[in-house]
Structure formats: C-alpha cells, structure tokens
C-alpha cells in the first residue's frame, strides 16, 4: 500500500503525455466497442 501510493505521483510526473495518450486510446476503444454492441443490439 505504502509503496503503491509512493509510486503513483512519480509515475504521473514521468508519463504526462503518455497518460493522456493512453486515456485517449482507451476512450477510442470503448467508443468503438460501444458502437459495435449498439449496432448488434439494434441494427439500423
């Protein structure tokens, strides 16, 4: 627990742009999956 809380801010400082890219790619993936699921449930 202690080592984890210590490493969190350090990781944030090291990968600022990397974190933003990861969040962007993750959101894009979620959107793509959601669109696929919606298309499967209710085809237009």
Order of alpha helices (4+ residues) and beta strands (2+ residues): alpha-alpha
